[in-house]
Amino acid sequence: MTSSLPRAGAVLNLGRIYCDMVFRGLDGMPQLGRELFARDFALTPGGGALITAAHLAALGRHSALLARFGTDALSSSVSAEIEALGLDLQFLDRHETAGPQLTVVMVHDGDRAFLSRRAGHARPAGFEMGLAWSEAAHLHIAEYATLHEMPDAIAKAKSHGLTVSLDPSWDDALIRDPMFFERAAGTDVFLPNMEEAEALTGKSEPEEALSVLRRHFPVVALKRGGDGAVLSVGDTVIALPSPLVEVVDTTGAGDAFNAGFIHAWLGGADSLAALTAAIAAGSRSVQASGGTGSIRSAS
């Protein structure tokens, strides 16, 4: 399978924007009929498209949001934070039907649970305009759920000469969609985590899952959390560990990883350098609360 050649330029980040309500400092996870109190809380903008876009911008890559965003009170409460991330917002579709869209994140013992609400549809009004933007080089689709709603997204991006990356992003209703690989055809860079890879391939070992995914995608970066990541490019397979760091919150770490990889790949980095950059970006992210917390703490 061949891959389109990466080129320098801006990245369009397609997906839903959420208001992330992150609860940390839990003694356990909630149980029906019982109340649980958190010792720490953060309200931040979230969603794979926004988090990846923010980390791309922090790395110096021109990064635009290709998304819808609500005008409700909750969405408005994180608007200033979005505007402070250094993103290109010319294609951001602000509409009352796009919110409130939120995710409750509960962090406990190194892992997380999520409760989310989607609002409206995923297709932004400026989708075609974004693809035709002269500065655009790459489309990153932050969740398969968006591609499922917009099955023409990859083909349209390709018709404008853009390369495409896809993070499946776990969705109970869609991760085992029998049409997944057909709808994802044309993706240049596939960015699953191990749980998603196992659901898609039926293989629990990274090497076996990767052998299946390689048949469908020319570049696969398989995220393994604290165990690092494995990259397949053509006949080359590279595995790297994650560095030992103090983990505060893993929310959005995979999206930060995506940003590190996409930025390096578009810049022409070799496989080892691109994977190294991806793991470094993910590792920075887990050292702060929320998907963009490490960006705010560094500024």
Rosetta silent file (secondary structure, phi, psi, omega in degrees, C-alpha in Angstrom):
SEQUENCE: MTSSLPRAGAVLNLGRIYCDMVFRGLDGMPQLGRELFARDFALTPGGGALITAAHLAALGRHSALLARFGTDALSSSVSAEIEALGLDLQFLDRHETAGPQLTVVMVHDGDRAFLSRRAGHARPAGFEMGLAWSEAAHLHIAEYATLHEMPDAIAKAKSHGLTVSLDPSWDDALIRDPMFFERAAGTDVFLPNMEEAEALTGKSEPEEALSVLRRHFPVVALKRGGDGAVLSVGDTVIALPSPLVEVVDTTGAGDAFNAGFIHAWLGGADSLAALTAAIAAGSRSVQASGGTGSIRSAS
SCORE:     score description
SCORE:     0.000 S_00000001
   1 L     0.000  133.127 -178.468    0.000    0.000    0.000 S_00000001
   2 L   -95.872  155.148  178.939    1.389    3.411   -0.946 S_00000001
   3 L  -117.244  144.217  172.441    1.225    6.600    1.078 S_00000001
   4 L   -64.487  149.294 -179.440    0.861   10.151   -0.146 S_00000001
   5 L   -77.804  132.135  177.196    4.022   12.176    0.366 S_00000001
   6 L   -68.563  152.473  177.278    3.888   14.562    3.323 S_00000001
   7 L  -139.962  154.855  179.969    4.415   18.235    2.633 S_00000001
   8 L   -67.901  149.957  178.868    5.057   21.278    4.769 S_00000001
   9 L   147.811 -168.957 -175.926    2.063   23.412    5.640 S_00000001
  10 E   -85.310  156.504  177.059   -0.870   23.764    7.992 S_00000001
  11 E  -109.676  129.522  171.390   -2.875   20.990    9.613 S_00000001
  12 E   -93.320  128.714 -177.168   -6.674   20.971    9.634 S_00000001
  13 E  -111.737  109.673 -173.846   -8.026   19.220   12.728 S_00000001
  14 E  -102.500  127.209  178.270  -11.480   17.725   12.198 S_00000001
  15 L   162.048 -179.529 -178.715  -13.607   16.537   15.108 S_00000001
  16 L   -87.014  146.504  176.340  -15.861   17.529   17.960 S_00000001
  17 L  -103.537  131.393 -179.432  -14.879   20.004   20.679 S_00000001
  18 E  -116.283  158.076  166.767  -15.813   19.123   24.239 S_00000001
  19 E   -96.837  110.168 -176.972  -15.806   20.895   27.570 S_00000001
  20 E   -87.549  119.662  175.160  -13.719   18.526   29.707 S_00000001
  21 E  -103.667  102.328 -170.867  -14.657   18.393   33.385 S_00000001
  22 E  -100.883  117.245  177.988  -11.669   16.596   34.915 S_00000001
  23 E  -104.450  121.909  177.886  -12.035   15.149   38.433 S_00000001
  24 E  -124.522  169.508 -178.529   -8.818   14.026   40.143 S_00000001
  25 L    73.018   44.853  178.954   -7.920   12.941   43.643 S_00000001
  26 L   -97.881  143.679  176.536  -10.534   10.186   43.842 S_00000001
  27 L   -88.459   -6.313  179.096  -10.436    7.373   46.398 S_00000001
  28 L  -176.912 -168.361  176.812  -12.349    5.114   44.014 S_00000001
  29 L  -107.416  151.779 -176.805  -14.777    5.264   41.124 S_00000001
  30 L   -57.632  145.630  174.860  -18.447    6.280   41.479 S_00000001
  31 L  -125.790  147.353 -179.833  -21.014    3.636   42.385 S_00000001
  32 L   -57.174  133.472  177.006  -24.764    3.823   41.912 S_00000001
  33 L    83.473    0.322 -179.245  -26.530    5.276   44.939 S_00000001
  34 L  -126.762  150.863  179.407  -23.340    6.662   46.511 S_00000001
  35 L  -104.385  138.276 -179.157  -21.661   10.054   46.455 S_00000001
  36 L  -126.888  139.731 -178.041  -17.929   10.432   45.862 S_00000001
  37 L  -111.931  139.023  177.361  -15.866   13.583   46.331 S_00000001
  38 L   -99.784  147.139  178.454  -12.844   14.685   44.291 S_00000001
  39 L   -92.222   -9.023 -178.986   -9.955   16.647   45.762 S_00000001
  40 E  -146.430  146.273 -178.153   -9.075   18.357   42.475 S_00000001
  41 E  -147.891  143.130  174.156  -11.070   19.644   39.511 S_00000001
  42 E  -141.889  138.638  173.521  -10.326   21.370   36.210 S_00000001
  43 E  -111.263  114.621 -175.933  -12.622   22.632   33.450 S_00000001
  44 E  -137.906  156.776  172.089  -10.784   22.755   30.135 S_00000001
  45 E   -69.169  143.138 -177.268  -11.560   22.599   26.414 S_00000001
  46 E  -146.328 -164.919 -172.573  -11.123   19.079   25.084 S_00000001
  47 L   100.254  142.529 -174.442  -11.766   16.601   22.311 S_00000001
  48 H   -57.642  -38.812 -178.262   -9.125   14.983   20.133 S_00000001
  49 H   -63.672  -45.883 -178.081   -9.260   17.610   17.394 S_00000001
  50 H   -68.831  -43.690 -177.156   -8.691   20.503   19.769 S_00000001
  51 H   -65.261  -44.662  177.364   -6.029   18.794   21.875 S_00000001
  52 H   -62.494  -43.653  179.242   -4.027   17.654   18.849 S_00000001
  53 H   -59.470  -42.086 -178.641   -4.389   21.097   17.275 S_00000001
  54 H   -65.483  -41.622  179.455   -3.176   22.782   20.452 S_00000001
  55 H   -71.112  -33.787  173.650   -0.089   20.579   20.751 S_00000001
  56 H   -61.355  -45.059  179.506    0.689   21.079   17.057 S_00000001
  57 H   -62.798  -39.472  179.434    0.530   24.836   17.567 S_00000001
  58 H   -64.975  -26.664  177.720    2.774   24.558   20.632 S_00000001
  59 L   -83.936   -5.080  177.897    5.309   22.717   18.446 S_00000001
  60 L    99.678    7.808 -179.611    5.245   25.590   15.960 S_00000001
  61 L   -91.219  130.861  173.938    2.956   24.055   13.335 S_00000001
  62 L   -60.996  120.924 -168.546    0.215   26.245   11.818 S_00000001
  63 E  -135.096  124.536 -176.999   -2.854   24.454   13.116 S_00000001
  64 E  -117.778  142.144  174.109   -6.513   25.132   12.346 S_00000001
  65 E   -87.043  128.370  175.953   -9.667   23.799   13.964 S_00000001
  66 E  -116.306   83.998 -167.135  -12.180   22.399   11.493 S_00000001
  67 L  -157.689  166.464  171.757  -15.033   21.895   13.920 S_00000001
  68 E  -101.676  151.896 -178.167  -18.353   23.036   15.321 S_00000001
  69 E  -147.976  137.232 -175.026  -18.590   24.683   18.732 S_00000001
  70 L   -71.558  163.121  176.880  -21.569   25.606   20.895 S_00000001
  71 L  -111.846    7.098  179.586  -22.763   29.060   21.938 S_00000001
  72 L   -70.568  172.725 -175.428  -24.264   27.858   25.261 S_00000001
  73 H   -63.046  -40.882 -179.213  -23.001   29.001   28.652 S_00000001
  74 H   -65.768  -45.779  178.125  -20.753   25.977   29.235 S_00000001
  75 H   -61.241  -43.546 -178.725  -19.103   26.273   25.819 S_00000001
  76 H   -61.996  -28.397 -177.742  -18.690   30.023   26.287 S_00000001
  77 H   -68.017  -20.145  178.134  -16.925   29.419   29.610 S_00000001
  78 L  -110.626    5.903 -178.107  -13.954   27.805   27.802 S_00000001
  79 H   -61.209  -43.623 -178.940  -13.966   30.071   24.723 S_00000001
  80 H   -63.346  -35.936  179.019  -11.249   32.356   26.054 S_00000001
  81 H   -67.125  -38.531  176.891   -9.055   29.357   26.807 S_00000001
  82 H   -63.747  -44.707 -178.000   -9.462   28.086   23.233 S_00000001
  83 H   -65.664  -21.563 -179.117   -8.597   31.497   21.849 S_00000001
  84 L   -86.791   -2.333 -175.090   -5.431   31.559   23.984 S_00000001
  85 L   -85.224   -3.622  177.694   -4.073   28.322   22.477 S_00000001
  86 L    78.455   26.280 -177.702   -2.661   29.969   19.352 S_00000001
  87 L   -93.523  155.709  172.196   -4.931   28.136   16.929 S_00000001
  88 E   -84.407  116.832 -174.027   -6.282   29.314   13.596 S_00000001
  89 L  -108.216   17.138 -175.818  -10.032   29.614   14.229 S_00000001
  90 L   -65.053  -22.688 -178.979  -11.178   30.860   10.820 S_00000001
  91 L  -105.192    8.750  179.654  -13.048   27.585   10.145 S_00000001
  92 L   -73.461  120.254 -175.430  -14.552   27.221   13.627 S_00000001
  93 E   -96.219  100.363 -179.638  -18.322   26.917   13.165 S_00000001
  94 E   -88.041  120.045 -175.691  -20.031   28.469   16.195 S_00000001
  95 L  -150.467  144.385 -176.193  -23.651   27.336   16.369 S_00000001
  96 H   -62.985  -26.011 -179.000  -26.265   26.896   19.078 S_00000001
  97 H   -81.743   -4.172 -176.862  -26.897   23.263   18.095 S_00000001
  98 H   -91.754    7.389  179.769  -23.241   22.307   18.667 S_00000001
  99 L  -157.527  174.691   -3.378  -23.463   22.427   22.447 S_00000001
 100 L   -72.225  137.002  178.979  -23.413   21.896   25.280 S_00000001
 101 L  -123.516  116.400 -171.805  -20.975   19.122   24.444 S_00000001
 102 E  -141.929  159.055  173.853  -19.042   17.829   27.420 S_00000001
 103 E  -130.717  126.375  171.511  -16.971   14.998   28.838 S_00000001
 104 E   -91.734  121.299 -178.139  -16.719   14.144   32.522 S_00000001
 105 E  -110.423  122.078  177.745  -13.268   12.654   33.135 S_00000001
 106 E  -112.584  116.629 -174.700  -12.679   10.683   36.339 S_00000001
 107 E  -104.978  123.263 -179.710   -9.015    9.966   37.040 S_00000001
 108 E  -150.689  129.906  172.526   -8.130    7.223   39.507 S_00000001
 109 L    53.345   43.906  175.183   -5.101    5.025   40.088 S_00000001
 110 L    80.310    3.281  179.169   -3.423    5.919   36.801 S_00000001
 111 E  -132.159  177.296 -175.517   -6.474    5.347   34.626 S_00000001
 112 E  -138.745  155.967  167.864   -9.579    7.249   33.581 S_00000001
 113 E  -126.886  148.220 -175.152  -13.282    6.800   32.921 S_00000001
 114 E  -126.092  143.272  169.950  -15.266    9.063   30.632 S_00000001
 115 E  -131.603  117.838 -172.054  -18.901   10.118   30.378 S_00000001
 116 E  -125.193  157.831  172.303  -19.643   12.244   27.316 S_00000001
 117 E  -129.623  125.738  172.728  -22.509   13.971   25.545 S_00000001
 118 L   -92.102  152.584  179.124  -22.466   14.738   21.836 S_00000001
 119 L  -133.895  133.419  175.899  -24.532   17.596   20.460 S_00000001
 120 L    63.177 -157.666 -179.708  -25.780   18.131   16.933 S_00000001
 121 L  -102.699  170.891 -173.124  -23.878   16.883   13.914 S_00000001
 122 L   -93.458  -21.782 -169.962  -20.124   16.865   13.277 S_00000001
 123 L   -75.381  113.520  178.581  -19.828   18.521    9.838 S_00000001
 124 L   -73.619  149.820 -178.238  -18.638   22.151   10.155 S_00000001
 125 L   -60.408  -30.660 -176.675  -20.081   24.722    7.771 S_00000001
 126 L   -94.176   21.375 -175.780  -16.575   25.609    6.574 S_00000001
 127 H   -57.608  -53.409 -179.057  -15.503   22.042    5.747 S_00000001
 128 H   -63.692  -39.745  179.570  -15.113   22.542    1.989 S_00000001
 129 H   -63.368  -39.203  179.126  -13.533   25.952    2.490 S_00000001
 130 H   -63.857  -44.566 -179.670  -10.989   24.480    4.882 S_00000001
 131 H   -63.694  -31.856 -178.598   -9.944   21.748    2.469 S_00000001
 132 L   -85.596   -3.755 -178.927   -9.505   24.326   -0.299 S_00000001
 133 L   -60.101  129.278 -173.427   -7.409   26.611    1.940 S_00000001
 134 L   -63.938  -24.329 -178.033   -4.120   27.294    0.166 S_00000001
 135 L   -88.170  -11.415 -176.071   -2.052   26.777    3.354 S_00000001
 136 E   -72.231  133.655  176.737   -3.554   23.382    4.228 S_00000001
 137 E  -119.549  -23.037 -169.045   -1.264   20.365    3.802 S_00000001
 138 E  -150.042  141.979  173.103   -2.838   17.744    6.033 S_00000001
 139 E  -112.125  121.936  173.404   -6.200   16.701    7.481 S_00000001
 140 E  -104.719  119.562  177.385   -6.209   15.045   10.896 S_00000001
 141 E   -98.272  115.623 -166.638   -9.471   13.248   11.708 S_00000001
 142 L   -84.639   -7.086 -179.415   -9.556   12.965   15.474 S_00000001
 143 L  -161.232  141.166  178.816  -12.230   10.285   15.838 S_00000001
 144 H   -63.813  -29.782  179.401  -13.799    7.585   13.725 S_00000001
 145 H   -57.008  -37.456  177.758  -17.242    8.764   14.870 S_00000001
 146 H   -69.388  -42.805  177.369  -16.716   11.939   12.836 S_00000001
 147 H   -63.715  -35.889  177.908  -15.567    9.962    9.792 S_00000001
 148 H   -60.983  -39.422  176.857  -18.604    7.715   10.220 S_00000001
 149 H   -74.639  -29.653 -174.834  -20.809   10.820    9.965 S_00000001
 150 L  -123.626   67.954 -174.028  -18.711   12.283    7.148 S_00000001
 151 L   -65.086  -11.124  178.278  -17.670    9.298    4.993 S_00000001
 152 L   -89.635   -1.932 -171.363  -16.582   11.636    2.190 S_00000001
 153 H   -59.981  -45.965 -176.671  -13.973   13.399    4.359 S_00000001
 154 H   -67.742  -48.084 -178.768  -10.930   11.385    3.282 S_00000001
 155 H   -60.683  -40.548  179.918  -11.753   11.365   -0.433 S_00000001
 156 H   -67.395  -38.843  177.528  -12.430   15.103   -0.425 S_00000001
 157 H   -63.424  -42.037  179.376   -9.159   15.807    1.403 S_00000001
 158 H   -63.917  -35.691 -179.579   -7.281   13.683   -1.120 S_00000001
 159 H   -66.212  -20.002  176.086   -8.900   15.543   -4.012 S_00000001
 160 L   -98.141    8.242  177.207   -7.285   18.707   -2.646 S_00000001
 161 L    80.624   15.050 -179.206   -3.874   17.034   -2.375 S_00000001
 162 L   -87.299  146.023  166.682   -3.903   16.727    1.418 S_00000001
 163 E   -83.318  162.575 -172.555   -2.450   13.820    3.367 S_00000001
 164 E  -135.978  137.048  170.480   -4.710   12.328    6.041 S_00000001
 165 E  -122.372  154.513 -177.754   -4.289   10.892    9.527 S_00000001
 166 E  -140.811  127.317  168.073   -6.914    9.146   11.632 S_00000001
 167 L  -105.920  119.987 -176.762   -7.183    8.387   15.337 S_00000001
 168 L   -62.944  -34.995 -179.425  -10.066    5.932   15.824 S_00000001
 169 L    54.381  113.704 -170.993  -10.752    7.190   19.388 S_00000001
 170 L   -52.148  130.488  174.323  -12.667    4.561   21.341 S_00000001
 171 L  -144.085  114.733 -175.107  -16.412    4.479   20.734 S_00000001
 172 L   -54.913  -36.417 -174.951  -18.341    1.475   22.067 S_00000001
 173 L   -80.249  -19.330 -170.478  -20.906    1.687   19.298 S_00000001
 174 L  -122.254  -15.922 -170.904  -18.463    2.075   16.394 S_00000001
 175 L   -63.762  -23.500  177.902  -15.065    0.563   17.189 S_00000001
 176 L  -107.869   23.952  178.040  -16.109   -2.801   15.745 S_00000001
 177 L   -57.112  121.155 -179.151  -17.929   -1.356   12.741 S_00000001
 178 L   -62.848  -15.520  178.896  -17.529   -3.941    9.933 S_00000001
 179 L   -95.041    6.002 -172.848  -17.164   -1.020    7.503 S_00000001
 180 H   -53.311  -56.167 -174.121  -14.314    0.555    9.486 S_00000001
 181 H   -67.113  -31.829  177.408  -11.443   -0.277    7.126 S_00000001
 182 H   -68.061  -43.763  179.425  -13.486    0.518    4.041 S_00000001
 183 H   -68.666  -30.327 -177.899  -14.472    3.944    5.385 S_00000001
 184 L   -87.256    1.372 -178.738  -10.891    4.621    6.518 S_00000001
 185 L   -58.292  137.476 -178.110   -9.392    3.739    3.121 S_00000001
 186 L    99.388   -9.723  177.115   -6.957    6.381    1.917 S_00000001
 187 L   -65.422  131.106  179.150   -5.659    7.208    5.403 S_00000001
 188 L   -85.934  -38.472 -176.879   -1.899    7.829    5.285 S_00000001
 189 E  -129.834  120.127  179.897   -1.204    7.681    9.038 S_00000001
 190 E  -107.884  133.540 -167.710   -3.261    5.548   11.425 S_00000001
 191 L  -130.510   63.637 -179.585   -2.912    6.316   15.144 S_00000001
 192 L   -87.107  162.725  164.931   -4.719    3.776   17.378 S_00000001
 193 E   -95.834  176.339 -172.522   -3.990    2.757   20.930 S_00000001
 194 H   -66.016  -37.398  179.344   -3.641   -0.906   21.829 S_00000001
 195 H   -62.691  -42.687  178.757   -7.219   -1.306   23.079 S_00000001
 196 H   -67.410  -41.066  179.418   -8.569    0.082   19.801 S_00000001
 197 H   -61.816  -40.118  179.232   -6.162   -2.030   17.749 S_00000001
 198 H   -65.940  -41.146  179.251   -7.300   -5.185   19.544 S_00000001
 199 H   -64.175  -36.379 -177.543  -10.965   -4.360   18.958 S_00000001
 200 H   -77.035  -31.454 -172.741  -10.303   -3.733   15.259 S_00000001
 201 H  -110.780  -19.100 -174.028   -8.131   -6.787   14.624 S_00000001
 202 L    77.117    9.211 -178.038   -9.084   -9.322   17.284 S_00000001
 203 L  -108.887  128.713 -177.346   -5.381   -9.585   18.175 S_00000001
 204 L   -92.359  -14.203  177.928   -4.218   -8.962   21.750 S_00000001
 205 L   -95.314  134.779 -176.976   -0.471   -8.920   21.015 S_00000001
 206 H   -53.909  -43.135 -177.613    0.924   -5.669   19.548 S_00000001
 207 H   -63.730  -40.135 -179.562    2.934   -7.438   16.839 S_00000001
 208 H   -70.395  -41.416  178.087   -0.082   -9.446   15.686 S_00000001
 209 H   -63.552  -40.933 -179.435   -2.415   -6.439   15.715 S_00000001
 210 H   -64.947  -35.521 -179.057    0.143   -4.414   13.811 S_00000001
 211 H   -64.425  -31.153  176.716    0.483   -7.108   11.163 S_00000001
 212 H   -76.212  -46.288 -176.757   -3.237   -6.763   10.413 S_00000001
 213 H   -64.015  -31.585 -179.534   -3.294   -2.965   10.474 S_00000001
 214 L   -63.907  -23.279  178.373   -0.297   -2.781    8.111 S_00000001
 215 L   -70.985  -20.655 -174.271   -2.425   -4.366    5.394 S_00000001
 216 L  -108.305  -25.634 -174.074   -4.742   -1.352    5.479 S_00000001
 217 L  -132.497  133.705 -178.642   -2.521    1.642    6.304 S_00000001
 218 L   -68.466  -29.245  177.861    0.954    2.564    5.006 S_00000001
 219 E  -129.457  124.776  177.659    1.953    4.167    8.326 S_00000001
 220 E  -128.534  122.567  173.880    0.706    2.863   11.685 S_00000001
 221 E  -111.813  106.665 -174.393    1.784    4.332   15.021 S_00000001
 222 E   -95.622  114.750 -176.408    0.444    2.029   17.738 S_00000001
 223 E   -85.602  131.724 -176.709    0.247    3.722   21.137 S_00000001
 224 L  -124.250   24.646  176.310    0.919    1.528   24.177 S_00000001
 225 H    60.542 -127.752 -179.474    0.717    4.056   27.011 S_00000001
 226 H   -66.061  -12.315  178.097    3.430    3.515   29.608 S_00000001
 227 H   -92.187    5.535  176.902    4.938    0.796   27.418 S_00000001
 228 L    92.021 -140.216 -176.294    5.768    3.262   24.645 S_00000001
 229 E  -156.763  159.686  177.242    4.741    2.815   21.025 S_00000001
 230 E  -125.842  133.927 -178.040    5.392    0.758   17.906 S_00000001
 231 E  -118.237  132.858  174.393    5.668    2.280   14.443 S_00000001
 232 E  -118.246  121.866  175.238    5.237    0.512   11.117 S_00000001
 233 E  -132.743  108.676 -176.139    6.315    2.278    7.919 S_00000001
 234 L    61.691 -125.275  179.919    6.500    0.018    4.879 S_00000001
 235 L   -91.099    0.595 -176.277    8.658   -2.960    5.824 S_00000001
 236 E   -96.548  132.400  175.706   10.178   -1.154    8.815 S_00000001
 237 E  -126.392  127.549 -178.731    8.919   -1.699   12.368 S_00000001
 238 E  -127.727  133.619  175.495   10.338    0.302   15.283 S_00000001
 239 E  -119.222  135.142  177.571    9.431   -0.010   18.967 S_00000001
 240 E  -133.480  145.216  177.187   10.393    2.562   21.594 S_00000001
 241 L   -82.502  166.435  171.249    9.665    2.719   25.342 S_00000001
 242 L   -91.074  145.400  176.646    8.146    5.670   27.182 S_00000001
 243 L   -70.722  157.208  176.219   10.387    7.586   29.586 S_00000001
 244 L   -80.247  116.336  179.398    9.680    7.368   33.302 S_00000001
 245 L  -135.537  163.700  175.343    7.839   10.541   34.302 S_00000001
 246 L   -76.712  117.778 -177.225    5.468   11.586   37.075 S_00000001
 247 L   -91.392  118.207  176.947    1.985   10.905   35.720 S_00000001
 248 L   -96.228  -47.269 -176.401   -0.615   13.450   36.785 S_00000001
 249 L  -160.239  126.225 -178.670   -3.351   12.818   34.203 S_00000001
 250 L   -89.728    2.661  178.840   -3.298   10.782   31.002 S_00000001
 251 L   -57.211  125.059  176.439   -6.265   12.643   29.466 S_00000001
 252 L    79.424    2.248 -178.231   -5.349   13.693   25.928 S_00000001
 253 H   -63.257  -38.243  177.921   -1.914   12.055   25.998 S_00000001
 254 H   -65.139  -34.450  177.764   -2.718   10.076   22.859 S_00000001
 255 H   -70.952  -35.917  174.828   -3.780   13.268   21.090 S_00000001
 256 H   -65.794  -42.329  174.453   -0.525   14.953   22.119 S_00000001
 257 H   -53.944  -47.584  179.171    1.332   11.886   20.780 S_00000001
 258 H   -55.258  -44.829 -178.808   -0.549   12.371   17.496 S_00000001
 259 H   -62.006  -44.830  179.709    0.597   15.979   17.305 S_00000001
 260 H   -60.845  -41.522 -179.222    4.218   15.065   17.908 S_00000001
 261 H   -69.899  -49.071 -177.478    4.131   12.408   15.220 S_00000001
 262 H   -59.480  -44.517 -179.278    2.224   14.448   12.606 S_00000001
 263 H   -60.408  -46.046 -179.481    4.468   17.477   13.071 S_00000001
 264 H   -68.108  -42.540 -178.352    7.641   15.418   12.662 S_00000001
 265 H   -63.285  -44.020  178.456    6.238   13.356    9.758 S_00000001
 266 H   -66.564  -27.167  178.976    5.127   16.443    7.843 S_00000001
 267 L   -82.314    1.565  177.058    8.552   17.924    8.464 S_00000001
 268 L    85.320   15.964  179.542   10.219   14.974    6.731 S_00000001
 269 L   -65.859  150.733  175.701   11.648   13.303    9.849 S_00000001
 270 L   -73.975  172.763 -173.142   12.735    9.692    9.562 S_00000001
 271 H   -58.881  -45.670 -178.805   10.753    6.962   11.318 S_00000001
 272 H   -62.767  -44.347 -179.111   12.868    6.876   14.478 S_00000001
 273 H   -66.420  -38.008 -179.722   12.804   10.652   14.883 S_00000001
 274 H   -67.209  -42.246  179.232    9.044   10.843   14.279 S_00000001
 275 H   -68.161  -38.802  177.081    8.287    8.143   16.849 S_00000001
 276 H   -60.700  -44.169  179.447   10.667    9.744   19.338 S_00000001
 277 H   -64.265  -38.200 -179.765    8.921   13.098   18.908 S_00000001
 278 H   -65.269  -46.960 -179.322    5.508   11.494   19.363 S_00000001
 279 H   -65.316  -38.168  178.331    6.440    9.741   22.594 S_00000001
 280 H   -62.244  -41.888 -179.717    8.070   12.911   23.926 S_00000001
 281 H   -65.992  -42.978  177.377    4.883   14.897   23.256 S_00000001
 282 H   -64.303  -38.830 -179.717    2.698   12.287   24.952 S_00000001
 283 H   -67.125  -37.334  175.407    5.040   12.106   27.932 S_00000001
 284 H   -63.520  -39.474 -175.002    4.927   15.887   28.424 S_00000001
 285 H   -63.302  -39.561 -174.682    1.150   15.800   28.331 S_00000001
 286 L   -71.736   -7.266 -177.329    0.682   13.305   31.186 S_00000001
 287 L   -90.463    9.228  176.958    2.588   15.556   33.586 S_00000001
 288 L  -144.797  162.621 -177.581   -0.283   18.069   33.840 S_00000001
 289 L   -82.576  135.849  178.216   -4.055   17.934   34.294 S_00000001
 290 L    84.191  161.438 -175.355   -6.282   17.978   31.220 S_00000001
 291 L   -68.183  -24.963  179.831   -5.401   17.544   27.566 S_00000001
 292 L  -114.566    9.992 -176.705   -3.886   21.032   27.202 S_00000001
 293 H   -61.622  -36.756 -178.824   -2.623   21.477   30.757 S_00000001
 294 H   -69.452  -26.038  176.860    1.020   20.876   29.847 S_00000001
 295 H   -72.173  -44.979 -179.372    0.812   23.653   27.238 S_00000001
 296 H   -65.174  -39.579 -177.391   -0.607   26.147   29.739 S_00000001
 297 H   -71.365  -21.949 -179.933    1.960   25.221   32.398 S_00000001
 298 H   -85.852  -16.772 -175.256    4.804   25.708   29.911 S_00000001
 299 L   -88.155    0.000    0.000    3.655   29.169   28.817 S_00000001
